[in-house]
Amino acid sequence: MRRLLVAVSVNLLLGVLAVVPLFLIWYALSNGPLATLGWTRPEPTENDGMLIWWLLAAVTFGGFASIWGLVNLWIRGRVAVSGSRYWPACVAASLVPFCLILLR
């Protein structure tokens, strides 16, 4: 259980880095498809198109997901916890910083 706390702590630190790609994905979604459906209001000054935002979001999220996956695979090999406990705890810990900023 103590090693799971180390993994969760590492994922909290990775979650700080995840704020940027998650924000870019949220921005692209809220100004694109969610605004088209009427679920959000688009940014009124956003008239350049959404392609650049989707590209930025995809590249930053892909880079972060690669780093996150490699780090977690490396840590997972050293933690004696079942995968059904490890992965949900690490995903939740990675999302905590973004959720705290979003709810603020």
Biopython code that builds the backbone (N, CA, C, O; Angstrom):
import numpy as np
from Bio.PDB.StructureBuilder import StructureBuilder

atoms = [
    (1, "MET", "N", (0.822, -1.192, 0.000)),
    (1, "MET", "CA", (0.000, 0.000, 0.000)),
    (1, "MET", "C", (0.871, 1.264, 0.000)),
    (1, "MET", "O", (0.505, 2.284, -0.583)),
    (2, "ARG", "N", (2.009, 1.175, 0.653)),
    (2, "ARG", "CA", (2.905, 2.328, 0.716)),
    (2, "ARG", "C", (3.460, 2.675, -0.662)),
    (2, "ARG", "O", (3.626, 3.848, -0.997)),
    (3, "ARG", "N", (3.742, 1.656, -1.449)),
    (3, "ARG", "CA", (4.245, 1.896, -2.793)),
    (3, "ARG", "C", (3.162, 2.492, -3.692)),
    (3, "ARG", "O", (3.462, 3.249, -4.615)),
    (4, "LEU", "N", (1.904, 2.148, -3.418)),
    (4, "LEU", "CA", (0.817, 2.758, -4.180)),
    (4, "LEU", "C", (0.755, 4.255, -3.894)),
    (4, "LEU", "O", (0.426, 5.044, -4.780)),
    (5, "LEU", "N", (1.069, 4.647, -2.669)),
    (5, "LEU", "CA", (1.108, 6.073, -2.341)),
    (5, "LEU", "C", (2.217, 6.788, -3.109)),
    (5, "LEU", "O", (2.056, 7.945, -3.496)),
    (6, "VAL", "N", (3.323, 6.116, -3.326)),
    (6, "VAL", "CA", (4.401, 6.692, -4.137)),
    (6, "VAL", "C", (3.916, 6.874, -5.574)),
    (6, "VAL", "O", (4.146, 7.916, -6.187)),
    (7, "ALA", "N", (3.249, 5.860, -6.102)),
    (7, "ALA", "CA", (2.730, 5.954, -7.469)),
    (7, "ALA", "C", (1.692, 7.064, -7.581)),
    (7, "ALA", "O", (1.685, 7.803, -8.565)),
    (8, "VAL", "N", (0.822, 7.191, -6.594)),
    (8, "VAL", "CA", (-0.186, 8.255, -6.607)),
    (8, "VAL", "C", (0.486, 9.616, -6.510)),
    (8, "VAL", "O", (0.054, 10.558, -7.173)),
    (9, "SER", "N", (1.522, 9.741, -5.708)),
    (9, "SER", "CA", (2.252, 11.011, -5.597)),
    (9, "SER", "C", (2.909, 11.392, -6.918)),
    (9, "SER", "O", (2.864, 12.553, -7.327)),
    (10, "VAL", "N", (3.513, 10.423, -7.579)),
    (10, "VAL", "CA", (4.124, 10.691, -8.892)),
    (10, "VAL", "C", (3.052, 11.137, -9.883)),
    (10, "VAL", "O", (3.285, 12.040, -10.686)),
    (11, "ASN", "N", (1.888, 10.513, -9.829)),
    (11, "ASN", "CA", (0.812, 10.878, -10.741)),
    (11, "ASN", "C", (0.202, 12.237, -10.402)),
    (11, "ASN", "O", (-0.304, 12.921, -11.291)),
    (12, "LEU", "N", (0.242, 12.632, -9.147)),
    (12, "LEU", "CA", (-0.176, 13.995, -8.808)),
    (12, "LEU", "C", (0.771, 15.013, -9.446)),
    (12, "LEU", "O", (0.329, 16.041, -9.960)),
    (13, "LEU", "N", (2.066, 14.724, -9.411)),
    (13, "LEU", "CA", (3.029, 15.612, -10.068)),
    (13, "LEU", "C", (2.839, 15.615, -11.576)),
    (13, "LEU", "O", (2.935, 16.667, -12.209)),
    (14, "LEU", "N", (2.573, 14.459, -12.157)),
    (14, "LEU", "CA", (2.285, 14.405, -13.584)),
    (14, "LEU", "C", (0.990, 15.136, -13.906)),
    (14, "LEU", "O", (0.841, 15.691, -14.994)),
    (15, "GLY", "N", (0.058, 15.137, -12.968)),
    (15, "GLY", "CA", (-1.202, 15.851, -13.159)),
    (15, "GLY", "C", (-1.018, 17.347, -13.287)),
    (15, "GLY", "O", (-1.805, 18.018, -13.954)),
    (16, "VAL", "N", (0.018, 17.877, -12.651)),
    (16, "VAL", "CA", (0.317, 19.308, -12.806)),
    (16, "VAL", "C", (0.706, 19.586, -14.253)),
    (16, "VAL", "O", (0.313, 20.606, -14.820)),
    (17, "LEU", "N", (1.477, 18.683, -14.850)),
    (17, "LEU", "CA", (1.822, 18.833, -16.265)),
    (17, "LEU", "C", (0.615, 18.609, -17.168)),
    (17, "LEU", "O", (0.548, 19.160, -18.266)),
    (18, "ALA", "N", (-0.329, 17.810, -16.712)),
    (18, "ALA", "CA", (-1.501, 17.475, -17.527)),
    (18, "ALA", "C", (-2.471, 18.629, -17.660)),
    (18, "ALA", "O", (-3.379, 18.575, -18.490)),
    (19, "VAL", "N", (-2.303, 19.667, -16.868)),
    (19, "VAL", "CA", (-3.229, 20.795, -16.929)),
    (19, "VAL", "C", (-3.237, 21.414, -18.325)),
    (19, "VAL", "O", (-4.304, 21.755, -18.835)),
    (20, "VAL", "N", (-2.092, 21.564, -18.941)),
    (20, "VAL", "CA", (-2.016, 22.210, -20.256)),
    (20, "VAL", "C", (-2.714, 21.386, -21.336)),
    (20, "VAL", "O", (-3.579, 21.934, -22.020)),
    (21, "PRO", "N", (-2.394, 20.104, -21.533)),
    (21, "PRO", "CA", (-3.101, 19.370, -22.581)),
    (21, "PRO", "C", (-4.592, 19.207, -22.303)),
    (21, "PRO", "O", (-5.399, 19.251, -23.232)),
    (22, "LEU", "N", (-4.967, 19.020, -21.045)),
    (22, "LEU", "CA", (-6.388, 18.893, -20.731)),
    (22, "LEU", "C", (-7.132, 20.199, -20.984)),
    (22, "LEU", "O", (-8.274, 20.181, -21.442)),
    (23, "PHE", "N", (-6.495, 21.336, -20.691)),
    (23, "PHE", "CA", (-7.127, 22.616, -20.991)),
    (23, "PHE", "C", (-7.297, 22.806, -22.492)),
    (23, "PHE", "O", (-8.340, 23.278, -22.945)),
    (24, "LEU", "N", (-6.279, 22.443, -23.263)),
    (24, "LEU", "CA", (-6.387, 22.587, -24.718)),
    (24, "LEU", "C", (-7.501, 21.714, -25.277)),
    (24, "LEU", "O", (-8.218, 22.133, -26.186)),
    (25, "ILE", "N", (-7.651, 20.523, -24.751)),
    (25, "ILE", "CA", (-8.744, 19.657, -25.200)),
    (25, "ILE", "C", (-10.089, 20.270, -24.803)),
    (25, "ILE", "O", (-11.025, 20.282, -25.603)),
    (26, "TRP", "N", (-10.187, 20.774, -23.580)),
    (26, "TRP", "CA", (-11.433, 21.399, -23.144)),
    (26, "TRP", "C", (-11.747, 22.626, -23.999)),
    (26, "TRP", "O", (-12.901, 22.833, -24.374)),
    (27, "TYR", "N", (-10.753, 23.430, -24.308)),
    (27, "TYR", "CA", (-10.964, 24.628, -25.121)),
    (27, "TYR", "C", (-11.447, 24.254, -26.517)),
    (27, "TYR", "O", (-12.379, 24.867, -27.036)),
    (28, "ALA", "N", (-10.820, 23.252, -27.126)),
    (28, "ALA", "CA", (-11.222, 22.823, -28.461)),
    (28, "ALA", "C", (-12.629, 22.237, -28.442)),
    (28, "ALA", "O", (-13.414, 22.497, -29.353)),
    (29, "LEU", "N", (-12.955, 21.463, -27.434)),
    (29, "LEU", "CA", (-14.297, 20.886, -27.350)),
    (29, "LEU", "C", (-15.356, 21.950, -27.080)),
    (29, "LEU", "O", (-16.427, 21.933, -27.687)),
    (30, "SER", "N", (-15.058, 22.874, -26.171)),
    (30, "SER", "CA", (-16.068, 23.868, -25.801)),
    (30, "SER", "C", (-16.310, 24.895, -26.894)),
    (30, "SER", "O", (-17.391, 25.482, -26.945)),
    (31, "ASN", "N", (-15.349, 25.131, -27.763)),
    (31, "ASN", "CA", (-15.545, 26.062, -28.872)),
    (31, "ASN", "C", (-15.926, 25.364, -30.168)),
    (31, "ASN", "O", (-16.305, 26.025, -31.135)),
    (32, "GLY", "N", (-15.833, 24.065, -30.203)),
    (32, "GLY", "CA", (-16.143, 23.309, -31.416)),
    (32, "GLY", "C", (-17.451, 22.554, -31.299)),
    (32, "GLY", "O", (-18.525, 23.148, -31.401)),
    (33, "PRO", "N", (-17.370, 21.245, -31.085)),
    (33, "PRO", "CA", (-18.584, 20.430, -31.113)),
    (33, "PRO", "C", (-19.581, 20.728, -29.998)),
    (33, "PRO", "O", (-20.789, 20.685, -30.232)),
    (34, "LEU", "N", (-19.109, 21.027, -28.802)),
    (34, "LEU", "CA", (-20.053, 21.310, -27.719)),
    (34, "LEU", "C", (-20.789, 22.630, -27.949)),
    (34, "LEU", "O", (-21.953, 22.764, -27.573)),
    (35, "ALA", "N", (-20.121, 23.597, -28.559)),
    (35, "ALA", "CA", (-20.784, 24.859, -28.895)),
    (35, "ALA", "C", (-21.786, 24.660, -30.027)),
    (35, "ALA", "O", (-22.844, 25.289, -30.038)),
    (36, "THR", "N", (-21.462, 23.800, -30.965)),
    (36, "THR", "CA", (-22.382, 23.503, -32.061)),
    (36, "THR", "C", (-23.654, 22.840, -31.535)),
    (36, "THR", "O", (-24.750, 23.104, -32.032)),
    (37, "LEU", "N", (-23.504, 21.986, -30.537)),
    (37, "LEU", "CA", (-24.666, 21.336, -29.929)),
    (37, "LEU", "C", (-25.444, 22.274, -29.011)),
    (37, "LEU", "O", (-26.567, 21.963, -28.613)),
    (38, "GLY", "N", (-24.855, 23.417, -28.673)),
    (38, "GLY", "CA", (-25.513, 24.369, -27.785)),
    (38, "GLY", "C", (-25.271, 24.104, -26.319)),
    (38, "GLY", "O", (-25.944, 24.687, -25.469)),
    (39, "TRP", "N", (-24.328, 23.243, -26.003)),
    (39, "TRP", "CA", (-24.038, 22.915, -24.612)),
    (39, "TRP", "C", (-23.112, 23.928, -23.962)),
    (39, "TRP", "O", (-23.123, 24.066, -22.738)),
    (40, "THR", "N", (-22.313, 24.638, -24.742)),
    (40, "THR", "CA", (-21.436, 25.695, -24.234)),
    (40, "THR", "C", (-21.553, 26.896, -25.151)),
    (40, "THR", "O", (-22.083, 26.804, -26.258)),
    (41, "ARG", "N", (-21.051, 28.023, -24.675)),
    (41, "ARG", "CA", (-20.997, 29.217, -25.511)),
    (41, "ARG", "C", (-19.581, 29.373, -26.036)),
    (41, "ARG", "O", (-18.628, 29.352, -25.256)),
    (42, "PRO", "N", (-19.428, 29.530, -27.338)),
    (42, "PRO", "CA", (-18.073, 29.663, -27.884)),
    (42, "PRO", "C", (-17.474, 31.016, -27.526)),
    (42, "PRO", "O", (-18.190, 31.973, -27.232)),
    (43, "GLU", "N", (-16.175, 31.073, -27.556)),
    (43, "GLU", "CA", (-15.448, 32.323, -27.346)),
    (43, "GLU", "C", (-15.820, 33.269, -28.491)),
    (43, "GLU", "O", (-15.643, 32.908, -29.655)),
    (44, "PRO", "N", (-16.331, 34.470, -28.195)),
    (44, "PRO", "CA", (-16.791, 35.348, -29.275)),
    (44, "PRO", "C", (-15.670, 35.840, -30.191)),
    (44, "PRO", "O", (-15.933, 36.194, -31.341)),
    (45, "THR", "N", (-14.445, 35.868, -29.714)),
    (45, "THR", "CA", (-13.352, 36.358, -30.557)),
    (45, "THR", "C", (-12.640, 35.229, -31.293)),
    (45, "THR", "O", (-11.660, 35.476, -31.996)),
    (46, "GLU", "N", (-13.111, 34.012, -31.145)),
    (46, "GLU", "CA", (-12.486, 32.863, -31.801)),
    (46, "GLU", "C", (-13.051, 32.724, -33.208)),
    (46, "GLU", "O", (-14.071, 32.066, -33.416)),
    (47, "ASN", "N", (-12.384, 33.345, -34.165)),
    (47, "ASN", "CA", (-12.862, 33.282, -35.549)),
    (47, "ASN", "C", (-11.784, 32.781, -36.510)),
    (47, "ASN", "O", (-11.925, 32.926, -37.724)),
    (48, "ASP", "N", (-10.728, 32.204, -35.990)),
    (48, "ASP", "CA", (-9.643, 31.699, -36.826)),
    (48, "ASP", "C", (-9.846, 30.257, -37.239)),
    (48, "ASP", "O", (-9.060, 29.722, -38.020)),
    (49, "GLY", "N", (-10.864, 29.632, -36.738)),
    (49, "GLY", "CA", (-11.075, 28.223, -37.022)),
    (49, "GLY", "C", (-10.509, 27.364, -35.905)),
    (49, "GLY", "O", (-9.701, 27.826, -35.099)),
    (50, "MET", "N", (-10.931, 26.138, -35.865)),
    (50, "MET", "CA", (-10.547, 25.257, -34.768)),
    (50, "MET", "C", (-9.431, 24.277, -35.130)),
    (50, "MET", "O", (-8.970, 23.530, -34.267)),
    (51, "LEU", "N", (-8.997, 24.268, -36.369)),
    (51, "LEU", "CA", (-7.979, 23.296, -36.775)),
    (51, "LEU", "C", (-6.689, 23.442, -35.972)),
    (51, "LEU", "O", (-6.117, 22.445, -35.531)),
    (52, "ILE", "N", (-6.237, 24.655, -35.783)),
    (52, "ILE", "CA", (-4.990, 24.868, -35.043)),
    (52, "ILE", "C", (-5.124, 24.408, -33.596)),
    (52, "ILE", "O", (-4.181, 23.863, -33.023)),
    (53, "TRP", "N", (-6.308, 24.629, -33.004)),
    (53, "TRP", "CA", (-6.514, 24.208, -31.618)),
    (53, "TRP", "C", (-6.555, 22.686, -31.510)),
    (53, "TRP", "O", (-6.033, 22.117, -30.551)),
    (54, "TRP", "N", (-7.178, 22.019, -32.498)),
    (54, "TRP", "CA", (-7.199, 20.561, -32.483)),
    (54, "TRP", "C", (-5.799, 19.999, -32.666)),
    (54, "TRP", "O", (-5.439, 19.009, -32.029)),
    (55, "LEU", "N", (-5.006, 20.622, -33.531)),
    (55, "LEU", "CA", (-3.629, 20.159, -33.723)),
    (55, "LEU", "C", (-2.792, 20.340, -32.458)),
    (55, "LEU", "O", (-2.064, 19.436, -32.049)),
    (56, "LEU", "N", (-2.905, 21.515, -31.847)),
    (56, "LEU", "CA", (-2.177, 21.755, -30.595)),
    (56, "LEU", "C", (-2.608, 20.778, -29.506)),
    (56, "LEU", "O", (-1.775, 20.226, -28.788)),
    (57, "ALA", "N", (-3.909, 20.572, -29.392)),
    (57, "ALA", "CA", (-4.420, 19.666, -28.369)),
    (57, "ALA", "C", (-3.941, 18.244, -28.617)),
    (57, "ALA", "O", (-3.549, 17.549, -27.680)),
    (58, "ALA", "N", (-3.968, 17.809, -29.867)),
    (58, "ALA", "CA", (-3.559, 16.440, -30.181)),
    (58, "ALA", "C", (-2.075, 16.219, -29.915)),
    (58, "ALA", "O", (-1.684, 15.190, -29.363)),
    (59, "VAL", "N", (-1.256, 17.179, -30.305)),
    (59, "VAL", "CA", (0.192, 17.027, -30.113)),
    (59, "VAL", "C", (0.558, 17.064, -28.634)),
    (59, "VAL", "O", (1.322, 16.220, -28.167)),
    (60, "THR", "N", (0.024, 18.025, -27.896)),
    (60, "THR", "CA", (0.369, 18.117, -26.473)),
    (60, "THR", "C", (-0.196, 16.946, -25.685)),
    (60, "THR", "O", (0.472, 16.418, -24.796)),
    (61, "PHE", "N", (-1.418, 16.535, -26.001)),
    (61, "PHE", "CA", (-1.993, 15.400, -25.285)),
    (61, "PHE", "C", (-1.265, 14.111, -25.642)),
    (61, "PHE", "O", (-1.029, 13.275, -24.769)),
    (62, "GLY", "N", (-0.909, 13.939, -26.896)),
    (62, "GLY", "CA", (-0.158, 12.751, -27.299)),
    (62, "GLY", "C", (1.190, 12.674, -26.620)),
    (62, "GLY", "O", (1.596, 11.604, -26.167)),
    (63, "GLY", "N", (1.890, 13.795, -26.542)),
    (63, "GLY", "CA", (3.178, 13.823, -25.849)),
    (63, "GLY", "C", (3.029, 13.532, -24.371)),
    (63, "GLY", "O", (3.801, 12.760, -23.801)),
    (64, "PHE", "N", (2.026, 14.156, -23.743)),
    (64, "PHE", "CA", (1.814, 13.908, -22.322)),
    (64, "PHE", "C", (1.399, 12.468, -22.073)),
    (64, "PHE", "O", (1.888, 11.839, -21.135)),
    (65, "ALA", "N", (0.500, 11.932, -22.901)),
    (65, "ALA", "CA", (0.034, 10.559, -22.713)),
    (65, "ALA", "C", (1.192, 9.574, -22.861)),
    (65, "ALA", "O", (1.234, 8.563, -22.161)),
    (66, "SER", "N", (2.124, 9.856, -23.756)),
    (66, "SER", "CA", (3.292, 8.987, -23.913)),
    (66, "SER", "C", (4.149, 8.999, -22.662)),
    (66, "SER", "O", (4.550, 7.944, -22.170)),
    (67, "ILE", "N", (4.429, 10.179, -22.148)),
    (67, "ILE", "CA", (5.224, 10.300, -20.924)),
    (67, "ILE", "C", (4.508, 9.636, -19.758)),
    (67, "ILE", "O", (5.117, 8.887, -18.995)),
    (68, "TRP", "N", (3.209, 9.912, -19.620)),
    (68, "TRP", "CA", (2.424, 9.346, -18.526)),
    (68, "TRP", "C", (2.420, 7.823, -18.596)),
    (68, "TRP", "O", (2.617, 7.151, -17.584)),
    (69, "GLY", "N", (2.198, 7.285, -19.778)),
    (69, "GLY", "CA", (2.161, 5.838, -19.941)),
    (69, "GLY", "C", (3.486, 5.174, -19.632)),
    (69, "GLY", "O", (3.526, 4.155, -18.944)),
    (70, "LEU", "N", (4.573, 5.745, -20.135)),
    (70, "LEU", "CA", (5.894, 5.165, -19.876)),
    (70, "LEU", "C", (6.261, 5.208, -18.395)),
    (70, "LEU", "O", (6.779, 4.236, -17.845)),
    (71, "VAL", "N", (5.988, 6.344, -17.757)),
    (71, "VAL", "CA", (6.283, 6.461, -16.324)),
    (71, "VAL", "C", (5.460, 5.460, -15.529)),
    (71, "VAL", "O", (5.975, 4.811, -14.619)),
    (72, "ASN", "N", (4.179, 5.333, -15.871)),
    (72, "ASN", "CA", (3.325, 4.418, -15.113)),
    (72, "ASN", "C", (3.648, 2.958, -15.388)),
    (72, "ASN", "O", (3.529, 2.127, -14.488)),
    (73, "LEU", "N", (4.045, 2.632, -16.586)),
    (73, "LEU", "CA", (4.477, 1.258, -16.838)),
    (73, "LEU", "C", (5.740, 0.925, -16.059)),
    (73, "LEU", "O", (5.896, -0.191, -15.562)),
    (74, "TRP", "N", (6.636, 1.893, -15.954)),
    (74, "TRP", "CA", (7.872, 1.686, -15.188)),
    (74, "TRP", "C", (7.557, 1.519, -13.702)),
    (74, "TRP", "O", (8.102, 0.633, -13.044)),
    (75, "ILE", "N", (6.671, 2.379, -13.173)),
    (75, "ILE", "CA", (6.315, 2.284, -11.752)),
    (75, "ILE", "C", (5.482, 1.040, -11.484)),
    (75, "ILE", "O", (5.648, 0.400, -10.445)),
    (76, "ARG", "N", (4.593, 0.687, -12.400)),
    (76, "ARG", "CA", (3.708, -0.469, -12.218)),
    (76, "ARG", "C", (4.501, -1.753, -12.017)),
    (76, "ARG", "O", (4.073, -2.637, -11.275)),
    (77, "GLY", "N", (5.632, -1.859, -12.659)),
    (77, "GLY", "CA", (6.473, -3.035, -12.485)),
    (77, "GLY", "C", (7.095, -3.142, -11.109)),
    (77, "GLY", "O", (7.552, -4.215, -10.717)),
    (78, "ARG", "N", (7.118, -2.054, -10.376)),
    (78, "ARG", "CA", (7.747, -2.039, -9.052)),
    (78, "ARG", "C", (6.744, -2.002, -7.905)),
    (78, "ARG", "O", (7.129, -2.051, -6.737)),
    (79, "VAL", "N", (5.468, -1.918, -8.234)),
    (79, "VAL", "CA", (4.436, -1.826, -7.201)),
    (79, "VAL", "C", (3.693, -3.157, -7.130)),
    (79, "VAL", "O", (3.211, -3.667, -8.141)),
    (80, "ALA", "N", (3.607, -3.704, -5.938)),
    (80, "ALA", "CA", (2.934, -4.994, -5.746)),
    (80, "ALA", "C", (1.462, -4.775, -5.418)),
    (80, "ALA", "O", (0.989, -5.159, -4.348)),
    (81, "VAL", "N", (0.742, -4.151, -6.357)),
    (81, "VAL", "CA", (-0.681, -3.893, -6.198)),
    (81, "VAL", "C", (-1.359, -4.383, -7.465)),
    (81, "VAL", "O", (-0.780, -4.320, -8.550)),
    (82, "SER", "N", (-2.577, -4.868, -7.328)),
    (82, "SER", "CA", (-3.285, -5.361, -8.507)),
    (82, "SER", "C", (-3.578, -4.208, -9.463)),
    (82, "SER", "O", (-3.719, -3.059, -9.044)),
    (83, "GLY", "N", (-3.665, -4.526, -10.732)),
    (83, "GLY", "CA", (-3.930, -3.513, -11.746)),
    (83, "GLY", "C", (-5.281, -2.850, -11.579)),
    (83, "GLY", "O", (-5.450, -1.686, -11.943)),
    (84, "SER", "N", (-6.252, -3.578, -11.031)),
    (84, "SER", "CA", (-7.581, -3.009, -10.830)),
    (84, "SER", "C", (-7.594, -1.938, -9.742)),
    (84, "SER", "O", (-8.543, -1.160, -9.651)),
    (85, "ARG", "N", (-6.559, -1.893, -8.925)),
    (85, "ARG", "CA", (-6.434, -0.823, -7.923)),
    (85, "ARG", "C", (-5.447, 0.243, -8.379)),
    (85, "ARG", "O", (-5.620, 1.426, -8.087)),
    (86, "TYR", "N", (-4.415, -0.181, -9.093)),
    (86, "TYR", "CA", (-3.352, 0.740, -9.495)),
    (86, "TYR", "C", (-3.835, 1.765, -10.519)),
    (86, "TYR", "O", (-3.689, 2.969, -10.306)),
    (87, "TRP", "N", (-4.410, 1.296, -11.632)),
    (87, "TRP", "CA", (-4.736, 2.196, -12.734)),
    (87, "TRP", "C", (-5.820, 3.216, -12.377)),
    (87, "TRP", "O", (-5.647, 4.390, -12.701)),
    (88, "PRO", "N", (-6.931, 2.838, -11.726)),
    (88, "PRO", "CA", (-7.903, 3.883, -11.362)),
    (88, "PRO", "C", (-7.334, 4.915, -10.393)),
    (88, "PRO", "O", (-7.640, 6.102, -10.501)),
    (89, "ALA", "N", (-6.510, 4.469, -9.451)),
    (89, "ALA", "CA", (-5.917, 5.412, -8.494)),
    (89, "ALA", "C", (-4.985, 6.383, -9.200)),
    (89, "ALA", "O", (-4.974, 7.571, -8.881)),
    (90, "CYS", "N", (-4.206, 5.894, -10.152)),
    (90, "CYS", "CA", (-3.255, 6.756, -10.858)),
    (90, "CYS", "C", (-3.958, 7.713, -11.819)),
    (90, "CYS", "O", (-3.556, 8.870, -11.942)),
    (91, "VAL", "N", (-4.989, 7.246, -12.492)),
    (91, "VAL", "CA", (-5.747, 8.134, -13.385)),
    (91, "VAL", "C", (-6.432, 9.222, -12.573)),
    (91, "VAL", "O", (-6.392, 10.394, -12.949)),
    (92, "ALA", "N", (-7.061, 8.847, -11.462)),
    (92, "ALA", "CA", (-7.731, 9.836, -10.615)),
    (92, "ALA", "C", (-6.733, 10.848, -10.061)),
    (92, "ALA", "O", (-7.019, 12.045, -10.034)),
    (93, "ALA", "N", (-5.577, 10.387, -9.624)),
    (93, "ALA", "CA", (-4.564, 11.297, -9.092)),
    (93, "ALA", "C", (-4.065, 12.250, -10.165)),
    (93, "ALA", "O", (-3.763, 13.406, -9.866)),
    (94, "SER", "N", (-3.972, 11.793, -11.409)),
    (94, "SER", "CA", (-3.518, 12.654, -12.496)),
    (94, "SER", "C", (-4.542, 13.722, -12.850)),
    (94, "SER", "O", (-4.172, 14.794, -13.329)),
    (95, "LEU", "N", (-5.805, 13.452, -12.625)),
    (95, "LEU", "CA", (-6.859, 14.410, -12.968)),
    (95, "LEU", "C", (-7.144, 15.425, -11.849)),
    (95, "LEU", "O", (-7.807, 16.434, -12.090)),
    (96, "VAL", "N", (-6.659, 15.171, -10.651)),
    (96, "VAL", "CA", (-6.957, 16.051, -9.514)),
    (96, "VAL", "C", (-6.529, 17.503, -9.748)),
    (96, "VAL", "O", (-7.348, 18.392, -9.516)),
    (97, "PRO", "N", (-5.304, 17.804, -10.192)),
    (97, "PRO", "CA", (-4.940, 19.225, -10.380)),
    (97, "PRO", "C", (-5.831, 19.950, -11.385)),
    (97, "PRO", "O", (-6.211, 21.098, -11.155)),
    (98, "PHE", "N", (-6.167, 19.295, -12.494)),
    (98, "PHE", "CA", (-7.031, 19.931, -13.494)),
    (98, "PHE", "C", (-8.421, 20.175, -12.929)),
    (98, "PHE", "O", (-9.001, 21.236, -13.157)),
    (99, "CYS", "N", (-8.961, 19.214, -12.201)),
    (99, "CYS", "CA", (-10.288, 19.379, -11.609)),
    (99, "CYS", "C", (-10.303, 20.490, -10.569)),
    (99, "CYS", "O", (-11.276, 21.237, -10.470)),
    (100, "LEU", "N", (-9.240, 20.601, -9.800)),
    (100, "LEU", "CA", (-9.172, 21.685, -8.812)),
    (100, "LEU", "C", (-9.154, 23.053, -9.484)),
    (100, "LEU", "O", (-9.781, 23.994, -8.998)),
    (101, "ILE", "N", (-8.443, 23.164, -10.590)),
    (101, "ILE", "CA", (-8.400, 24.423, -11.325)),
    (101, "ILE", "C", (-9.739, 24.689, -12.001)),
    (101, "ILE", "O", (-10.209, 25.826, -12.016)),
    (102, "LEU", "N", (-10.348, 23.668, -12.552)),
    (102, "LEU", "CA", (-11.624, 23.808, -13.236)),
    (102, "LEU", "C", (-12.732, 24.211, -12.287)),
    (102, "LEU", "O", (-13.595, 25.009, -12.656)),
    (103, "LEU", "N", (-12.733, 23.681, -11.072)),
    (103, "LEU", "CA", (-13.777, 23.995, -10.088)),
    (103, "LEU", "C", (-13.532, 25.311, -9.363)),
    (103, "LEU", "O", (-14.411, 25.807, -8.659)),
    (104, "ARG", "N", (-12.379, 25.861, -9.526)),
    (104, "ARG", "CA", (-12.046, 27.106, -8.834)),
    (104, "ARG", "C", (-12.747, 28.268, -9.377)),
    (104, "ARG", "O", (-12.562, 29.383, -8.890)),
]
sb = StructureBuilder()
sb.init_structure("model")
sb.init_model(0)
sb.init_chain("A")
sb.init_seg("    ")
for serial, (resi, resn, name, xyz) in enumerate(atoms, 1):
    if name == "N":
        sb.init_residue(resn, " ", resi, " ")
    sb.init_atom(name, np.array(xyz, "f"), 0.0, 1.0, " ", f" {name:<3s}", serial, name[0])
structure = sb.get_structure()
